[in-house]
Amino acid sequence: MSTWRAERFTQLFDDATWRDLPERLAALDDDERAAAARGLPKALPTLRKAVDKAGRPDRGLGLLLAVINLDGTVQQAITSTSSWWFLRLSPEQLELVRRELAARGKDWVAAFVEVALDEVAFDPPFIRDLLADVGLPQPHHPGLLIDPTFQADWPSPGRAWERNFLATCSFLDLLTEPWSFFVEERAEDHRRIRSRLEDLRQVEPLDDEALAAALVGALGRDKDPRPAITWLDLLDLGHLLGPHVDRLLTLLPQLSGAPATWLRTTLLGLELDDDQVSVLALDTLVRREKGPKLAVLERLRSLSSPTADLTGTVAALLDDRSPDVQRAAKTLLESWQEPAPTTPAPELWRAPSGPPAVVAAAESPELPVLLQGLCAHPQPFPVEVDRVLDALVAAADDDGAEQVSALVRQEFDGRRAGHPLWTVLDHWSRGRDPMAGVRLGPFQQVAALRAADVVARLGRIPRLLSTTHADRPWLEVSEVAARARDWAEAGEPLIRSDVAVALSRLDPREPGECPAVPLDGGGSLADAVALWRADGWEAAERSLVPEWAGYAPPTHFGFEGEAVWLCPARLGPVIRRIEADLGQDRTGEAAERCARAVDLARPITVALAGCALQVAAAVPTGLRELVAAALFTAWDEERLDGASLAAAWPRDGSLPVARIVWLLTRIADEGGLAGVWPLMAVMAEQVAGADRLPPGTAPLLELVARLAPSVPEPTELPKVTALAASGARSKSAAAARAIVKALR
């Protein structure tokens, strides 16, 4: 009785194209077919490895077609498939796969779908079309919902798009938006989706009220509000939000950045009663953006009986940095017949407040809740991943690794997610290699390896060295040392990947020693710390280039967020991403990403400070506020010193002075003059010594002249002094003379 070996299958794949393969398999005589069916289970692992090594999607397709046609099991069909090649198949190839699967019958397809729903390889449009091909109903499952990363999920008639879209909105954190690296492609995608929606409405009228209600629900429930906002815009549902005003008002404190600006602008365009206007005003007037403040102040002119809180909030705007806001607030108070209060001016020159006090970690949710969140949200931020790992360790310590494994299987049953931690835990709970098929970029690969190493030793280890305890990515040396001593008491060697992540979250300049606790594989923590400190970490700051290893999956997790969190001292990938955003005119993304990086980094390096100045010079005023606030906070927490900010200023005069003057004014008037004075001095000397004074010279020197009396330390500005002595009658020369007088 003969049996096919892997070489015989390979020969078949070499001789037949993917189009011909089903016919070639069907033409086998009974003996050959039986020999192939007997040999398939044993040959399958070898054949799959060969597909991965060859890197050819057509070979993967051939293997899947062989499994289907040789009466393979559902599990064999699943394990023969990898996302890296299946997601690259053409529509013609996918149609062939669906046709061959449907030929196995309804029962087999139902069993196949039940397993495939939990696999990343099989995208939602493919599964939905397969169910329709065999006449099976579509279950209410997150693996079948709208994912606009696939153009097959864009609006089109005959695909129950509205039903699927409403179902997507009902699941926590599953709503996504069309995604593209390039702003031009994104705009084109949005235009095409709007065109498809118009065509769909001609054939299948949509229930706009139901869509608006579902999107408002997603906006208030999901961690990322941007997909709901994007779809409200694509569906043109802004005019239908009136019945949801009260709900939208409750969301104001939860939002920031561009989503908050969108919501305030949207609410201002709706009919609001006096109470609703007051709620909107109390939120908007304490924000930084000038435009929304002016719009709300204008809207408040129709309010005849303001509350005391509202009056006080408006009065506080008399000291706003914007003269326009000050005038509007004064006019409004006069119309309300309220006297303008007087408030003391803030102290401009002061020492930074220092690092914030360590906030005690709130009691972590139970492990089942964290696992459900991991399933629901495809892009958990690294601090949430840390919480899951801590909860796994604690649960295994109480109940044992087997109980934890059973709990993971239970919570993951019928679910799927694209995050590496989900894949690692799912594989581990089912007895598979946790890292099987996990091919990622450098930062995520370290994170995934750490998770795999941790689950392999659950029940024997104390708290990890690397997990953070608050909303900051760094750890203290003393904290890592204390945790390492817990490992020594438990008699367990430290996990190398855990140590690697922990080191990336330490400040190399911070003094302190770690104990010589052994590492798995040899060496000790003390040795690792000594080598790491001697490694010249500053030189590597810009050496890491973001990359996707292998095929980029349809779910993209936040690379730049993980890069900062996993390595707050090495910010090269983040800086390059921000520069790419600016190069493609994605100013909103650049400003938000830059502010987040400055919030997380410790310390703020010269390169990151220079990136922040570049962003501030390129983005509109409202977005510049984000950068100013982040830089001020970094200085106030002693993560940014004035010398680093001054060193970041380009000596070639490539940045517009006037926009940086705006940034310096905001930080100085907030009380951060000591942090920006070195940069102001460098800029003043540069412009004063230029052969031809550049645009923005007068505003810069006037700012220096205004603030110089508050500077307690002597400052030598020889080029400004020379300009003052030149006898010129320009505004710049007059400001230079005022500076010289103030600094005597």
C-alpha positions as MATLAB code, in Angstrom:
seq = 'MSTWRAERFTQLFDDATWRDLPERLAALDDDERAAAARGLPKALPTLRKAVDKAGRPDRGLGLLLAVINLDGTVQQAITSTSSWWFLRLSPEQLELVRRELAARGKDWVAAFVEVALDEVAFDPPFIRDLLADVGLPQPHHPGLLIDPTFQADWPSPGRAWERNFLATCSFLDLLTEPWSFFVEERAEDHRRIRSRLEDLRQVEPLDDEALAAALVGALGRDKDPRPAITWLDLLDLGHLLGPHVDRLLTLLPQLSGAPATWLRTTLLGLELDDDQVSVLALDTLVRREKGPKLAVLERLRSLSSPTADLTGTVAALLDDRSPDVQRAAKTLLESWQEPAPTTPAPELWRAPSGPPAVVAAAESPELPVLLQGLCAHPQPFPVEVDRVLDALVAAADDDGAEQVSALVRQEFDGRRAGHPLWTVLDHWSRGRDPMAGVRLGPFQQVAALRAADVVARLGRIPRLLSTTHADRPWLEVSEVAARARDWAEAGEPLIRSDVAVALSRLDPREPGECPAVPLDGGGSLADAVALWRADGWEAAERSLVPEWAGYAPPTHFGFEGEAVWLCPARLGPVIRRIEADLGQDRTGEAAERCARAVDLARPITVALAGCALQVAAAVPTGLRELVAAALFTAWDEERLDGASLAAAWPRDGSLPVARIVWLLTRIADEGGLAGVWPLMAVMAEQVAGADRLPPGTAPLLELVARLAPSVPEPTELPKVTALAASGARSKSAAAARAIVKALR';
ca = [
       0.000    0.000    0.000;
       1.803    3.116   -1.238;
       1.783    6.494    0.497;
       2.665    9.889   -0.967;
       5.607   11.632    0.595;
       6.211   15.379    0.698;
       8.374   15.150   -2.441;
       5.464   13.720   -4.443;
       3.204   16.602   -3.431;
       5.949   19.076   -4.330;
       6.290   17.493   -7.775;
       2.545   17.858   -8.302;
       2.670   21.546   -7.333;
       5.599   22.049   -9.743;
       3.795   20.390  -12.646;
       0.357   22.032  -12.238;
      -0.743   25.645  -11.990;
      -3.190   26.662   -9.307;
      -5.925   26.846  -11.962;
      -5.269   23.263  -13.095;
      -4.619   21.700   -9.704;
      -8.254   20.810   -8.781;
      -8.673   18.990  -12.116;
      -5.352   17.184  -11.701;
      -6.370   16.006   -8.232;
      -9.815   14.945   -9.444;
      -8.184   12.929  -12.261;
      -6.197   10.733   -9.857;
      -7.263    7.096   -9.901;
      -8.613    5.560   -6.711;
      -5.286    4.046   -5.630;
      -3.303    7.250   -6.194;
      -5.960    9.323   -4.480;
      -5.925    7.012   -1.461;
      -2.102    7.136   -1.364;
      -2.172   10.939   -1.440;
      -4.830   11.103    1.287;
      -2.810    8.750    3.510;
       0.385   10.751    3.070;
      -1.130   14.201    3.507;
      -1.211   14.411    7.353;
       2.452   13.466    7.707;
       3.627   15.625    4.791;
       1.620   18.700    5.800;
       4.150   20.262    8.264;
       6.992   19.835    5.758;
       4.933   21.285    2.920;
       3.876   24.276    4.962;
       7.474   25.039    5.948;
       8.419   24.819    2.270;
       5.698   27.336    1.395;
       6.953   29.772    4.034;
      10.547   29.343    2.861;
       9.685   29.826   -0.812;
       7.617   32.940   -0.086;
       5.189   32.129   -2.926;
       1.439   32.619   -2.346;
       0.633   30.281   -5.267;
       2.383   27.411   -3.459;
       0.329   28.079   -0.348;
      -2.821   28.112   -2.461;
      -1.840   24.787   -4.015;
      -1.377   23.216   -0.597;
      -4.799   24.416    0.583;
      -6.474   23.127   -2.592;
      -4.803   19.743   -2.085;
      -6.124   19.503    1.475;
      -9.660   20.392    0.350;
      -9.717   18.001   -2.602;
      -8.147   15.072   -0.751;
     -10.900   15.117    1.879;
      -8.654   16.697    4.505;
     -10.084   17.714    7.837;
     -11.145   21.211    8.802;
      -8.133   21.525   11.105;
      -5.781   20.475    8.304;
      -7.274   23.127    6.024;
      -6.805   25.744    8.726;
      -3.234   24.777    9.610;
      -2.214   24.667    5.946;
      -3.085   28.362    5.607;
      -0.943   31.356    6.586;
      -2.083   34.953    6.592;
       1.042   36.169    4.796;
       0.006   34.473    1.546;
      -3.762   34.052    1.893;
      -4.288   37.793    2.255;
      -2.361   38.289   -1.000;
      -4.602   36.093   -3.130;
      -6.337   37.691   -6.097;
     -10.151   37.831   -6.374;
      -9.981   35.020   -8.960;
      -7.953   32.833   -6.611;
     -10.276   33.545   -3.673;
     -13.275   32.628   -5.823;
     -11.618   29.290   -6.633;
     -10.994   28.592   -2.937;
     -14.625   29.402   -2.070;
     -15.866   27.155   -4.874;
     -13.728   24.236   -3.731;
     -14.711   24.730   -0.079;
     -18.408   24.940   -0.976;
     -18.098   21.632   -2.831;
     -17.397   19.917    0.509;
     -20.992   20.625    1.579;
     -22.817   22.790    4.113;
     -21.861   20.804    7.191;
     -18.156   20.839    6.346;
     -18.258   24.574    5.524;
     -20.086   25.299    8.798;
     -17.392   23.457   10.746;
     -14.684   25.223    8.741;
     -16.156   28.673    9.409;
     -16.496   27.966   13.129;
     -12.712   27.515   13.339;
     -11.743   30.047   10.653;
     -13.484   32.879   12.506;
     -10.707   32.757   15.097;
      -7.885   32.837   12.537;
      -6.327   36.070   11.261;
      -5.686   34.575    7.803;
      -9.350   34.478    6.743;
     -10.655   38.003    6.286;
     -14.323   38.886    6.972;
     -15.396   39.428    3.320;
     -14.101   35.983    2.355;
     -15.982   34.222    5.165;
     -19.204   36.142    4.499;
     -19.083   35.305    0.789;
     -18.396   31.641    1.569;
     -21.446   31.482    3.843;
     -23.567   33.104    1.142;
     -22.275   30.631   -1.471;
     -23.628   27.647    0.494;
     -26.737   29.393    1.864;
     -25.707   29.411    5.531;
     -26.852   32.221    7.860;
     -24.247   34.691    9.074;
     -23.572   34.423   12.834;
     -23.196   37.505   15.021;
     -19.453   37.238   15.479;
     -16.687   39.868   15.496;
     -14.757   37.867   12.926;
     -17.439   38.626   10.330;
     -17.820   42.345   10.739;
     -16.931   45.317    8.574;
     -13.192   45.894    8.136;
     -12.656   48.739    5.635;
      -8.993   47.778    5.305;
     -10.413   45.354    2.719;
     -11.970   47.108   -0.272;
     -14.402   44.184   -0.450;
     -15.921   45.632    2.737;
     -16.597   49.023    1.189;
     -20.284   49.867    0.622;
     -21.833   47.962   -2.276;
     -25.305   46.575   -3.090;
     -26.271   42.999   -2.399;
     -23.837   42.430    0.477;
     -26.020   43.416    3.480;
     -23.585   46.267    4.092;
     -25.849   48.243    6.422;
     -26.643   45.190    8.565;
     -22.967   44.290    8.883;
     -21.982   47.889    9.599;
     -24.555   48.247   12.399;
     -23.384   44.949   13.864;
     -19.795   46.181   13.763;
     -20.768   49.302   15.693;
     -22.347   47.142   18.390;
     -19.036   45.447   19.287;
     -16.563   47.230   21.535;
     -13.590   48.724   19.660;
     -14.195   46.856   16.383;
     -15.138   49.842   14.229;
     -12.215   50.883   12.029;
     -11.696   53.297    9.158;
     -10.089   53.120    5.712;
      -6.358   53.192    6.375;
      -3.437   54.291    4.222;
       0.149   55.411    4.753;
      -0.311   58.383    2.412;
      -2.728   61.267    2.831;
      -3.396   61.398   -0.920;
      -4.448   57.740   -0.965;
      -6.617   58.246    2.106;
      -8.432   61.180    0.508;
      -8.972   59.140   -2.652;
     -10.304   56.200   -0.611;
     -12.768   58.504    1.145;
     -13.928   59.929   -2.188;
     -14.512   56.450   -3.588;
     -16.394   55.324   -0.473;
     -18.691   58.363   -0.697;
     -19.333   57.523   -4.339;
     -20.150   53.927   -3.419;
     -22.512   55.113   -0.695;
     -24.373   57.235   -3.232;
     -24.719   54.209   -5.517;
     -25.821   52.020   -2.601;
     -28.512   54.497   -1.545;
     -30.009   54.318   -5.040;
     -30.513   50.554   -4.679;
     -30.810   49.984   -0.924;
     -32.075   53.014    1.039;
     -30.167   53.330    4.305;
     -31.644   53.975    7.746;
     -29.619   57.107    8.492;
     -31.138   57.588   11.955;
     -30.100   54.077   12.984;
     -26.622   54.586   11.537;
     -26.218   57.902   13.383;
     -27.346   56.354   16.676;
     -24.982   53.398   16.248;
     -22.022   55.658   15.496;
     -22.760   57.899   18.486;
     -22.777   54.754   20.613;
     -19.415   53.687   19.196;
     -18.037   57.201   19.661;
     -18.815   57.100   23.357;
     -17.794   53.502   23.947;
     -14.676   52.808   21.880;
     -11.173   53.725   22.978;
     -10.397   55.361   19.635;
     -13.129   57.838   18.606;
     -11.670   58.589   15.179;
     -13.301   55.725   13.227;
     -16.784   56.797   14.367;
     -16.022   60.412   13.440;
     -14.726   59.366   10.024;
     -17.850   57.330    9.260;
     -20.178   60.101   10.464;
     -18.444   62.302    7.913;
     -18.433   59.699    5.118;
     -22.134   58.979    5.654;
     -22.908   62.730    5.991;
     -24.864   62.234    9.216;
     -23.843   65.379   11.111;
     -27.260   66.983   10.640;
     -28.932   63.993   12.334;
     -27.071   64.315   15.640;
     -29.602   66.662   17.241;
     -31.384   63.910   19.228;
     -28.007   62.852   20.632;
     -26.790   66.255   21.891;
     -26.966   65.350   25.587;
     -24.999   62.157   24.981;
     -22.399   64.025   22.918;
     -21.982   66.653   25.625;
     -21.089   63.953   28.144;
     -18.279   62.844   25.826;
     -16.520   66.221   25.795;
     -14.296   65.585   28.853;
     -13.208   62.220   27.437;
     -11.858   63.566   24.142;
      -8.771   65.559   23.288;
      -6.939   66.747   20.207;
      -8.626   66.526   16.813;
     -11.634   64.435   18.010;
     -12.445   67.025   20.698;
     -12.190   69.856   18.162;
     -14.504   67.974   15.786;
     -17.077   67.380   18.513;
     -17.111   71.003   19.672;
     -17.427   72.251   16.098;
     -20.244   69.783   15.424;
     -22.141   70.784   18.568;
     -21.843   74.467   17.684;
     -23.636   73.692   14.429;
     -26.630   72.092   16.194;
     -29.618   73.627   17.955;
     -28.734   73.881   21.647;
     -30.737   75.191   24.587;
     -29.195   77.465   27.225;
     -28.181   74.612   29.527;
     -26.522   72.730   26.680;
     -24.666   75.854   25.531;
     -23.405   76.338   29.087;
     -22.107   72.760   29.294;
     -20.342   73.178   25.952;
     -18.842   76.494   27.046;
     -17.532   75.194   30.377;
     -15.607   72.511   28.512;
     -14.410   74.570   25.546;
     -13.301   77.753   27.289;
     -10.731   75.965   29.446;
      -9.080   74.369   26.415;
      -6.137   75.865   24.556;
      -7.502   76.229   21.018;
      -8.329   79.808   20.097;
     -10.901   79.175   17.339;
     -13.409   77.151   19.367;
     -13.118   79.638   22.246;
     -14.073   82.552   20.005;
     -16.959   80.582   18.487;
     -18.326   79.658   21.918;
     -17.945   83.218   23.240;
     -19.954   84.435   20.265;
     -22.624   81.787   20.912;
     -22.845   82.867   24.581;
     -23.963   86.375   23.599;
     -27.492   84.982   23.300;
     -27.358   83.730   26.904;
     -29.061   86.183   29.256;
     -28.654   84.446   32.639;
     -25.227   82.812   32.927;
     -24.362   80.662   35.917;
     -21.673   81.689   38.382;
     -19.368   78.933   37.082;
     -19.767   80.140   33.523;
     -19.173   83.762   34.501;
     -15.993   82.818   36.335;
     -14.767   80.752   33.398;
     -15.301   83.653   30.991;
     -13.613   86.067   33.406;
     -10.527   83.849   33.484;
     -10.149   84.441   29.743;
      -9.256   88.073   30.397;
      -5.721   86.729   30.938;
      -5.768   84.500   27.859;
      -2.676   84.622   25.661;
      -4.774   85.610   22.650;
      -5.762   89.303   22.533;
      -8.773   88.306   20.420;
     -10.019   85.969   23.154;
      -9.381   88.624   25.805;
     -11.438   91.194   23.893;
     -14.273   88.748   23.224;
     -14.400   87.746   26.906;
     -14.410   91.377   28.041;
     -17.206   92.271   25.614;
     -19.275   89.302   26.773;
     -18.838   90.177   30.463;
     -19.887   93.753   29.736;
     -23.022   92.500   27.977;
     -23.763   90.432   31.092;
     -23.000   93.524   33.221;
     -20.319   91.651   35.126;
     -17.235   93.515   36.469;
     -13.885   92.325   35.166;
     -11.914   90.721   38.042;
      -8.230   91.314   38.546;
      -5.836   88.403   38.893;
      -2.129   88.412   39.741;
       0.277   87.801   36.882;
       2.000   84.394   36.926;
       5.651   84.120   37.910;
       7.555   83.852   34.641;
      10.967   82.698   35.930;
      10.890   79.786   38.307;
      12.487   76.433   38.861;
      10.741   73.384   37.409;
       8.355   71.557   39.719;
      10.288   68.309   39.385;
       9.239   64.782   38.480;
       5.610   64.019   39.297;
       4.909   61.869   42.297;
       4.557   58.205   41.468;
       0.867   57.453   41.255;
      -0.100   54.229   42.958;
      -1.501   51.809   40.449;
      -5.243   51.466   40.563;
      -6.485   47.992   41.331;
      -6.205   46.083   38.095;
      -9.375   44.587   36.596;
      -9.858   40.859   36.855;
      -8.068   38.733   34.269;
     -11.276   37.797   32.366;
     -12.073   41.488   31.838;
      -8.550   42.174   30.583;
      -8.690   39.199   28.205;
     -12.046   40.355   26.843;
     -10.564   43.793   26.236;
      -7.627   42.222   24.417;
     -10.059   40.418   22.120;
     -12.197   43.496   21.548;
      -9.463   46.043   20.850;
      -7.027   45.239   18.017;
      -4.512   47.891   19.125;
      -4.037   47.717   22.914;
      -1.482   50.218   24.151;
       1.597   48.616   25.772;
       0.511   49.591   29.290;
      -2.613   47.461   28.749;
      -0.430   44.588   27.562;
       1.570   44.967   30.778;
      -1.627   44.744   32.814;
      -2.565   41.504   31.070;
       0.859   39.997   31.764;
       0.773   41.062   35.420;
      -2.726   39.614   35.784;
      -1.632   36.328   34.169;
       1.279   36.011   36.602;
      -0.932   36.815   39.610;
      -3.701   34.421   38.518;
      -1.237   31.591   37.888;
       0.290   32.174   41.318;
      -3.166   31.763   42.888;
      -4.780   29.093   40.702;
      -2.012   27.448   38.690;
      -1.001   27.660   35.037;
      -3.508   25.011   33.904;
      -6.447   26.986   35.267;
      -5.166   30.144   33.587;
      -4.747   28.293   30.291;
      -8.338   27.042   30.491;
      -9.557   30.567   31.249;
      -7.719   31.973   28.217;
      -9.252   29.296   25.969;
     -12.692   30.081   27.356;
     -12.385   33.848   26.846;
     -10.825   33.536   23.380;
     -13.369   30.983   22.141;
     -15.275   32.456   19.195;
     -13.100   35.578   19.120;
     -10.077   36.771   17.244;
      -7.701   39.716   17.329;
      -4.625   40.759   15.400;
      -2.382   41.817   18.272;
       0.735   39.672   18.873;
      -0.133   39.093   22.544;
      -3.485   37.607   21.520;
      -1.721   35.238   19.122;
       0.853   34.188   21.722;
      -1.779   33.519   24.395;
      -4.119   31.731   21.994;
      -1.358   29.411   20.764;
      -0.146   28.729   24.311;
      -3.629   27.940   25.631;
      -4.132   25.393   22.829;
      -0.789   23.659   23.348;
       0.892   25.154   20.270;
       4.219   26.963   19.982;
       3.365   30.498   21.214;
       5.648   32.144   18.620;
       4.504   30.031   15.658;
       3.908   32.316   12.692;
       4.690   35.493   14.670;
       6.894   37.634   12.388;
       7.013   41.280   13.392;
       9.137   44.394   13.397;
      11.917   44.716   15.995;
       9.976   46.279   18.861;
       6.884   44.088   18.608;
       9.041   40.987   18.212;
      10.676   41.697   21.577;
       7.261   42.269   23.162;
       5.853   39.050   21.699;
       8.910   37.043   22.776;
       8.568   38.408   26.310;
       4.933   37.246   26.430;
       5.875   33.788   25.118;
       8.664   33.427   27.682;
       6.334   34.523   30.489;
       3.506   32.079   29.745;
       6.020   29.230   29.572;
       6.869   29.829   33.250;
       3.507   30.832   34.702;
       2.962   29.591   38.232;
       6.656   29.788   39.140;
       7.570   33.456   38.732;
       6.850   36.689   40.660;
       5.967   40.017   39.034;
       7.899   40.809   35.870;
      10.792   43.253   35.928;
       9.556   45.224   32.923;
       5.871   45.969   33.496;
       5.008   49.599   34.192;
       2.771   50.783   36.982;
       1.231   54.052   35.757;
       0.850   56.087   32.575;
       4.589   56.475   31.948;
       6.870   54.101   30.064;
       9.889   54.237   32.338;
      10.970   52.386   35.438;
      13.285   53.322   38.304;
      16.511   51.372   38.883;
      15.540   50.821   42.516;
      12.199   49.360   41.450;
      13.793   46.896   39.031;
      16.345   45.918   41.686;
      13.594   45.228   44.240;
      11.678   43.049   41.776;
      14.862   41.158   40.898;
      15.361   40.319   44.577;
      11.853   38.813   44.593;
      12.964   36.509   41.763;
      16.059   35.523   43.733;
      13.905   34.628   46.743;
      11.655   32.549   44.480;
      14.724   30.697   43.178;
      13.908   31.523   39.557;
      16.403   32.863   36.980;
      15.327   36.085   35.287;
      13.777   35.949   31.805;
      16.155   37.488   29.276;
      13.436   39.095   27.138;
      11.862   40.573   30.278;
      15.244   42.019   31.259;
      15.684   43.473   27.752;
      12.371   45.320   27.945;
      13.104   46.470   31.502;
      16.477   47.914   30.470;
      14.852   49.808   27.615;
      12.560   51.488   30.149;
      15.365   52.669   32.439;
      17.275   55.938   32.214;
      20.946   54.995   31.634;
      22.041   58.133   33.512;
      20.167   57.213   36.692;
      22.506   56.014   39.460;
      21.900   52.782   41.295;
      22.922   49.150   41.157;
      21.020   45.949   40.470;
      21.721   42.654   42.257;
      23.553   39.788   40.581;
      20.411   37.689   40.093;
      21.070   34.937   37.484;
      19.582   35.138   33.989;
      18.243   32.119   32.154;
      21.000   31.019   29.803;
      23.815   32.454   31.934;
      25.034   35.773   33.255;
      23.375   38.027   35.799;
      21.260   41.165   35.941;
      24.202   43.152   37.323;
      26.324   42.100   34.322;
      23.537   43.021   31.894;
      23.092   46.470   33.438;
      26.839   47.147   33.351;
      27.118   46.154   29.683;
      24.017   48.152   28.791;
      25.312   51.309   30.462;
      28.617   50.954   28.621;
      26.902   50.467   25.261;
      26.802   54.114   24.174;
      23.016   54.358   24.040;
      22.972   57.956   22.746;
      24.729   56.982   19.520;
      21.881   54.622   18.631;
      19.172   57.246   18.910;
      18.464   57.536   15.173;
      19.761   54.171   14.026;
      16.505   52.215   14.142;
      14.327   52.434   11.048;
      10.647   51.412   11.295;
       9.868   48.404    9.154;
       7.228   45.740    8.696;
       8.747   42.267    8.703;
       6.896   40.065    6.245;
       3.398   40.804    5.045;
       1.635   43.632    6.858;
      -1.600   42.207    8.317;
      -4.955   43.963    7.847;
      -4.866   45.043   11.493;
      -2.050   47.531   12.037;
      -1.004   47.992   15.645;
       0.499   51.301   16.744;
       4.191   50.922   15.940;
       5.195   54.379   17.090;
       3.374   53.998   20.406;
       5.101   50.706   21.137;
       8.450   52.133   20.044;
       8.275   54.935   22.591;
       6.884   52.705   25.312;
       9.349   49.883   24.829;
      12.383   52.116   24.453;
      11.805   55.670   25.777;
      15.505   56.584   25.491;
      15.822   55.628   21.804;
      13.394   57.559   19.686;
      14.759   57.198   16.166;
      11.747   55.297   14.752;
       9.287   57.785   16.198;
      11.204   60.801   14.923;
      11.391   59.318   11.438;
       7.661   58.600   11.494;
       6.899   62.193   12.517;
       9.164   63.527    9.777;
       7.353   61.295    7.282;
       4.005   62.683    8.471;
       5.238   66.227    7.882;
       6.583   65.290    4.459;
       3.149   63.978    3.483;
       1.295   66.974    4.961;
      -0.283   64.930    7.773;
       0.050   67.798   10.235;
      -2.571   66.530   12.668;
      -0.942   63.120   12.976;
       2.512   64.702   13.258;
       1.468   67.054   16.073;
      -0.358   64.384   18.077;
       2.428   61.835   17.618;
       5.094   64.400   18.541;
       3.219   65.523   21.656;
       2.778   61.895   22.711;
       6.475   61.167   22.190;
       7.479   64.216   24.245;
       5.034   63.165   26.970;
       6.587   59.697   27.165;
      10.288   60.271   26.503;
      12.806   60.469   29.305;
      14.935   62.438   28.742;
      13.953   64.697   25.858;
      16.979   64.352   23.613;
      18.299   67.047   21.298;
      16.941   65.097   18.318;
      13.424   64.888   19.753;
      13.518   68.555   20.803;
      14.549   69.458   17.255;
      11.714   67.339   15.901;
       9.272   69.193   18.178;
      10.520   72.556   16.880;
      10.154   71.298   13.316;
       6.568   70.221   13.991;
       5.716   73.503   15.729;
       6.994   75.407   12.701;
       4.932   73.336   10.262;
       1.511   72.870   11.863;
      -1.408   75.298   12.342;
      -1.794   77.250   15.559;
      -4.334   74.918   17.130;
      -2.017   71.933   16.719;
       0.996   73.952   17.856;
      -0.757   74.162   21.224;
      -0.231   70.408   21.676;
       3.513   70.718   21.152;
       3.805   73.759   23.436;
       1.936   72.026   26.255;
       4.036   68.867   25.918;
       7.337   70.783   25.943;
       6.296   72.863   28.956;
       5.300   69.745   30.901;
       8.567   68.025   29.983;
      10.568   71.014   31.273;
       8.438   71.271   34.421;
       9.034   67.562   35.145;
      12.810   67.983   34.580;
      12.814   65.767   31.494;
      13.840   68.661   29.212;
      16.548   71.174   29.991;
      16.995   74.536   28.328;
      20.419   73.645   26.935;
      19.018   70.685   24.963;
      16.236   72.823   23.533;
      18.741   75.507   22.518;
      21.045   72.920   20.933;
      18.119   71.691   18.831;
      17.740   75.019   17.002;
      19.031   74.676   13.404;
      21.925   77.019   12.733;
      21.008   77.345    9.053;
      17.884   79.389    9.755;
      15.685   76.779    8.090;
      12.733   77.176   10.494;
      10.367   80.169   10.381;
      11.225   82.389   13.336;
       7.726   83.834   13.756;
       6.088   80.461   14.419;
       8.709   79.501   16.971;
       8.208   82.898   18.644;
       4.572   81.906   19.153;
       5.720   78.640   20.768;
       8.222   80.397   23.029;
       5.621   82.945   24.106;
       3.180   80.258   25.176;
       5.760   78.341   27.203;
       7.307   81.432   28.805;
       3.981   82.982   29.789;
       2.955   79.681   31.355;
       5.895   80.003   33.753;
       8.506   78.156   31.717;
      10.735   81.122   30.865;
      13.745   79.420   32.453;
      13.283   76.494   30.066;
      13.094   78.520   26.841;
      15.430   81.430   27.650;
      18.570   79.626   26.349;
      16.812   79.015   23.024;
      15.565   82.599   22.886;
      19.131   83.830   23.414;
      20.502   81.578   20.648;
      17.796   82.688   18.221;
      18.243   86.363   19.084;
      21.981   86.163   18.438;
      21.418   84.337   15.151;
      18.948   86.818   13.698;
      20.769   89.894   15.029;
      24.019   88.777   13.416;
      22.515   87.975   10.016;
      23.612   90.057    7.022;
      19.945   90.588    6.268;
      17.481   90.391    9.137;
      15.139   87.423    8.473;
      11.327   87.632    8.748;
      10.203   87.406   12.356;
      13.242   89.224   13.763;
      11.239   92.101   15.239;
       8.657   89.900   17.044;
      11.461   87.719   18.430;
      13.524   90.622   19.759;
      10.409   92.327   21.135;
       9.585   89.115   23.025;
      13.131   88.931   24.405;
      12.903   92.583   25.450;
       9.574   91.988   27.223;
      10.837   88.972   29.139;
      14.428   90.052   29.821;
      13.553   91.973   33.035;
      12.309   88.680   34.535;
      15.624   86.883   33.873;
      17.769   86.819   37.039;
      20.955   85.464   35.478;
      23.414   87.489   33.351;
      23.176   86.870   29.614;
      25.780   87.960   27.061;
      24.290   88.859   23.666;
      27.107   90.554   21.704;
      25.366   90.504   18.317;
      22.181   91.958   19.800;
      24.348   94.633   21.438;
      25.956   95.408   18.080;
      22.532   95.754   16.443;
      21.444   98.082   19.240;
      24.508  100.262   18.679;
      24.060  100.395   14.910;
      21.839  103.448   15.069;
      19.194  101.826   12.850;
      15.630  103.066   13.255;
      13.870   99.747   12.610;
      11.627   97.898   15.066;
      14.301   95.244   15.392;
      16.980   97.763   16.374;
      14.634   99.429   18.862;
      13.886   96.051   20.427;
      17.616   95.303   20.588;
      18.206   98.537   22.496;
      15.426   97.586   24.918;
      17.097   94.196   25.457;
      20.478   95.759   26.208;
      18.874   98.134   28.683;
      16.953   95.343   30.426;
      20.000   93.081   30.768;
      22.304   95.691   32.345;
];
